[in-house]
Amino acid sequence: MFDAADGTAFTHEQGARARKLFAAVVLAALDDAIADDKKYGNGPEQIARWARSRDGREVLSCAGIDPNERVVAGLMEFVAKGVRTSVALSREESERRNAAAAAEAEAA
């Protein structure tokens, strides 16, 4: 009985690790597109082309992200903002954005 439960837990854990690996690939693609945007000015188009490609759709699916046009638009918007993923995911950036939103809400 414990062997089946252990096997299921191991399989679930392996799947979670694989999703995290593919999510890291998506973050790297976003960083590359942001770098292209700063250097050549075509970052949003690059990430859209990648996300719509067969490889991009497969990576997004393996990361647990549905590769639809809404996701592509969100990726393009993220790249257009020009904030690197490491900065965007940091706690300090999150707190700064929340403070700015709160200040904006107070002003309105």
N, C-alpha and C positions, 0 to 999 in steps of 0.2 A: 504494500500500500504506500509506504513512504517513497519507494523507488519511483512510482508513477508521479507522485506529487513533486518530487525533486526534479524529475525530467521535465515536467511542465514548467516549473519555476525557472529551470535553466534555459529552456527554449524561449520563454518570455524575456528573460534577461538578455539573451543573445539578440533577440529582435530589437529590444530597446537600445542596445549598443549600436546595432547597425543603423537604426534611425538617427542616432546622434552623429554617427560618422557621415551620413549623407547630409544631415543638416549643416555640418561643418563645411561640406563642399558647397552648399548653397551660399553660406556666408562668405566663403572665399570668392565665389563668382560675383557676389555683390561688391566686395572690396575691389576686385579687378575692374568691374564696370565703373566704380567711382573713380578709380585711378585713370581709366580711359576718358571719363568725362572731364576730369581736371586737365588732362594732357591734350586730348583731341576734341572734346566737346560732344562726343557721341555715346556717352555712357548709357543713358536710358534705352537707346536703340539697340545697343549691344546686349544688354540684359534681356530685352524683349526677344531678340533673335535667339539667344541661348535658351530662354525659357520655353519658346515655341518649338525648338528643335527636338528631335527624337531623344537625344541624350539628356537635354534639359528636362523634358517631361518625365523621363525615367528617374532622374536624380530627385526631382521634386516629389514624385510619387513614393520613392523609397524613403524620403525624409518625412513622409506623412503629410505632405502638402498636396492638395488637389490642384493639378496643373491646368486651371481654367483662365479665361481672359481677365477675370477680376484679380486673380493672383498676379498675373503679368502686369496689370496696371499698377498694383500696389508695389511690385518690385521696381517698376519704372519710377514711381513717385519717390520711393526710398532713395534710389540712385540720384535722382534730380536734387534731393536735399543736400547731398554731398557729405553726409556725416558717416564716417567709417563705422563698420559694424561693432568693432571693439569699444568705440566711444558710445555708440547708441545703446549698447547693452549694459553699460556701466551704471552703477548705482548713482554716481554723482550726476550724470547726464539725466537720468530719470528724475532725480530730485529737482534739478534745475528746470526741467520741462514742467513738472508739476507746480513749482513755484511761479513760473511764468504764466501758466494757465490760471492759477488762483489770482494772480495780480490782474490778469486780463478780465476775469470774471468780476472782480471788485470794481474795476474801472467802468464796467458796463452797467 
